[in-house]
Amino acid sequence: MSSKWRKLKILTMAVRKPKEGGGLEKHDKVSDMGYGRLETYTKLDKLGEGTYATVFKGKSRLTDTIVALKEIRLEHEEGAPCTAIREVSLLKDLKHANIVTLHDIVHTPKSMMLVFEYLDRDLKSYMDESNGILNLSNVKLFLFQLLRGLNYCHKRKVLHRDLKPQNLLINQKGELKLADFGLARAKSVPTKTYSNEVVTLWYRPPDVLLGSTEYDASIDMWGVGCIFYEMVSGRPMFPGSTAENELILIFKMLGTPNEASWPGVTSNPDFVNGHFPIYRPEQLHNYIPRMDNEGLDLLKQFIVYEPSMRASACEAMLHRYFTSLGPKIHVLSDTASILSATDIRLQRDPGYRTSTSSAKGKGPPRRRLSVIF
């Protein structure tokens, strides 16, 4: 047995360890199917397919619970991909209302299947179906939950490193959860050197684009700013096609950095060799007129050139932009939903085209399912 498989077996046992009052685990002893077995789960609809994995909507025959089945193809000699091992390793210890729950792992000779809780859609499909015009109350609700999940991760020195709308899952009630921890890393102390080939290009911070491999939680906070902007404006903030093009788009909007805005940047060889044009910063409110002054102030605290000056998730949660959500959102237990602490609920989005049936009903409309993680 390879070292990868031994490690995965140990992690699998940790995932299935029974917990007091614990949801799916409570039926473990009353079924002759049990966890870790392929026959325990029924595949329903195919939700998406990537290079290494296919995601299905499924059903647990133990509990009649709808689940998401992430089937990872195994290479004969390589075994389990390191991203899968990393994802399992981290998720087994991350138990939070705003982080997707890993319920089980199933091994077969040709694949490994991760069993997650099921959510209806991801933020990207949600925005697409709303034609890019989200209710600003929904934006606030989603952003706070994103920050809350990140704060939990960052306090445990876990960096997500791949924040984007496709990796944020949402259910019908409006609860948002971080997913796809395949690129996440537990940040060691003292600081290690990490790869700069992380974070999808549109959400990658300029320090990483310019070659930095020594980063901290600030790598995620730039992505939060880009997602916040996208939810309000209905379009990506910096939709670059290459790393150089991405930097140009950033510099055009925020101004080309200098020693005043980013100490040390003029000594960065990638910046010097790029010979970037000198751009003056634009007025952000011209790009996002829907955003109020409090939201604009918060956004500016995320998209800061100097990584150490970006707002942390903890700091951002205390920003006055979230005052309308009420004080109880700050005293929730880790596993409690934000919806249990505020009267605010998911609202109908102005850009969503309602069908005849959904228009007659109350509350937010149902949407086509689309989940890939």
Secondary structure in CASP SS format (residue, H / E / C, confidence):
PFRMAT SS
TARGET T0000
AUTHOR 0000-0000-0000
METHOD secondary structure of the structure
MODEL  1
M C 1.00
S C 1.00
S H 1.00
K H 1.00
W H 1.00
R H 1.00
K H 1.00
L H 1.00
K H 1.00
I H 1.00
L H 1.00
T H 1.00
M H 1.00
A H 1.00
V H 1.00
R H 1.00
K C 1.00
P C 1.00
K C 1.00
E C 1.00
G C 1.00
G C 1.00
G H 1.00
L H 1.00
E H 1.00
K H 1.00
H H 1.00
D C 1.00
K C 1.00
V C 1.00
S C 1.00
D C 1.00
M C 1.00
G C 1.00
Y C 1.00
G C 1.00
R C 1.00
L H 1.00
E H 1.00
T H 1.00
Y E 1.00
T E 1.00
K E 1.00
L E 1.00
D E 1.00
K E 1.00
L E 1.00
G E 1.00
E E 1.00
G C 1.00
T C 1.00
Y C 1.00
A E 1.00
T E 1.00
V E 1.00
F E 1.00
K E 1.00
G E 1.00
K E 1.00
S E 1.00
R C 1.00
L C 1.00
T C 1.00
D C 1.00
T C 1.00
I E 1.00
V E 1.00
A E 1.00
L E 1.00
K E 1.00
E E 1.00
I E 1.00
R E 1.00
L C 1.00
E E 1.00
H C 1.00
E C 1.00
E C 1.00
G E 1.00
A C 1.00
P C 1.00
C H 1.00
T H 1.00
A H 1.00
I H 1.00
R H 1.00
E H 1.00
V H 1.00
S H 1.00
L H 1.00
L H 1.00
K C 1.00
D C 1.00
L C 1.00
K C 1.00
H C 1.00
A C 1.00
N C 1.00
I E 1.00
V C 1.00
T C 1.00
L E 1.00
H E 1.00
D E 1.00
I E 1.00
V E 1.00
H E 1.00
T C 1.00
P C 1.00
K C 1.00
S E 1.00
M E 1.00
M E 1.00
L E 1.00
V E 1.00
F E 1.00
E E 1.00
Y C 1.00
L C 1.00
D C 1.00
R E 1.00
D E 1.00
L H 1.00
K H 1.00
S H 1.00
Y H 1.00
M H 1.00
D H 1.00
E H 1.00
S C 1.00
N C 1.00
G C 1.00
I C 1.00
L C 1.00
N C 1.00
L H 1.00
S H 1.00
N H 1.00
V H 1.00
K H 1.00
L H 1.00
F H 1.00
L H 1.00
F H 1.00
Q H 1.00
L H 1.00
L H 1.00
R H 1.00
G H 1.00
L H 1.00
N H 1.00
Y H 1.00
C H 1.00
H H 1.00
K H 1.00
R C 1.00
K C 1.00
V E 1.00
L E 1.00
H C 1.00
R C 1.00
D C 1.00
L C 1.00
K C 1.00
P H 1.00
Q H 1.00
N H 1.00
L E 1.00
L E 1.00
I E 1.00
N C 1.00
Q C 1.00
K C 1.00
G C 1.00
E C 1.00
L E 1.00
K E 1.00
L E 1.00
A C 1.00
D C 1.00
F C 1.00
G C 1.00
L C 1.00
A C 1.00
R E 1.00
A E 1.00
K C 1.00
S C 1.00
V C 1.00
P C 1.00
T C 1.00
K C 1.00
T C 1.00
Y C 1.00
S C 1.00
N C 1.00
E C 1.00
V C 1.00
V C 1.00
T C 1.00
L H 1.00
W H 1.00
Y H 1.00
R C 1.00
P C 1.00
P H 1.00
D H 1.00
V H 1.00
L H 1.00
L C 1.00
G C 1.00
S C 1.00
T C 1.00
E C 1.00
Y C 1.00
D C 1.00
A C 1.00
S H 1.00
I H 1.00
D H 1.00
M H 1.00
W H 1.00
G H 1.00
V H 1.00
G H 1.00
C H 1.00
I H 1.00
F H 1.00
Y H 1.00
E H 1.00
M H 1.00
V H 1.00
S H 1.00
G C 1.00
R C 1.00
P C 1.00
M C 1.00
F C 1.00
P C 1.00
G C 1.00
S C 1.00
T C 1.00
A H 1.00
E H 1.00
N H 1.00
E H 1.00
L H 1.00
I H 1.00
L H 1.00
I H 1.00
F H 1.00
K H 1.00
M H 1.00
L H 1.00
G C 1.00
T C 1.00
P C 1.00
N C 1.00
E C 1.00
A C 1.00
S C 1.00
W C 1.00
P C 1.00
G C 1.00
V H 1.00
T H 1.00
S H 1.00
N C 1.00
P H 1.00
D H 1.00
F H 1.00
V H 1.00
N H 1.00
G H 1.00
H C 1.00
F C 1.00
P C 1.00
I C 1.00
Y C 1.00
R C 1.00
P C 1.00
E C 1.00
Q C 1.00
L H 1.00
H H 1.00
N H 1.00
Y C 1.00
I C 1.00
P C 1.00
R C 1.00
M C 1.00
D C 1.00
N H 1.00
E H 1.00
G H 1.00
L H 1.00
D H 1.00
L H 1.00
L H 1.00
K H 1.00
Q H 1.00
F H 1.00
I C 1.00
V C 1.00
Y C 1.00
E C 1.00
P H 1.00
S H 1.00
M H 1.00
R C 1.00
A C 1.00
S C 1.00
A H 1.00
C H 1.00
E H 1.00
A H 1.00
M H 1.00
L C 1.00
H C 1.00
R H 1.00
Y H 1.00
F H 1.00
T H 1.00
S H 1.00
L H 1.00
G C 1.00
P H 1.00
K H 1.00
I H 1.00
H H 1.00
V C 1.00
L C 1.00
S C 1.00
D C 1.00
T C 1.00
A C 1.00
S C 1.00
I H 1.00
L H 1.00
S H 1.00
A C 1.00
T C 1.00
D C 1.00
I C 1.00
R C 1.00
L C 1.00
Q C 1.00
R C 1.00
D C 1.00
P C 1.00
G C 1.00
Y C 1.00
R C 1.00
T C 1.00
S C 1.00
T H 1.00
S H 1.00
S H 1.00
A H 1.00
K H 1.00
G C 1.00
K C 1.00
G C 1.00
P C 1.00
P C 1.00
R C 1.00
R C 1.00
R C 1.00
L C 1.00
S E 1.00
V C 1.00
I C 1.00
F C 1.00
END
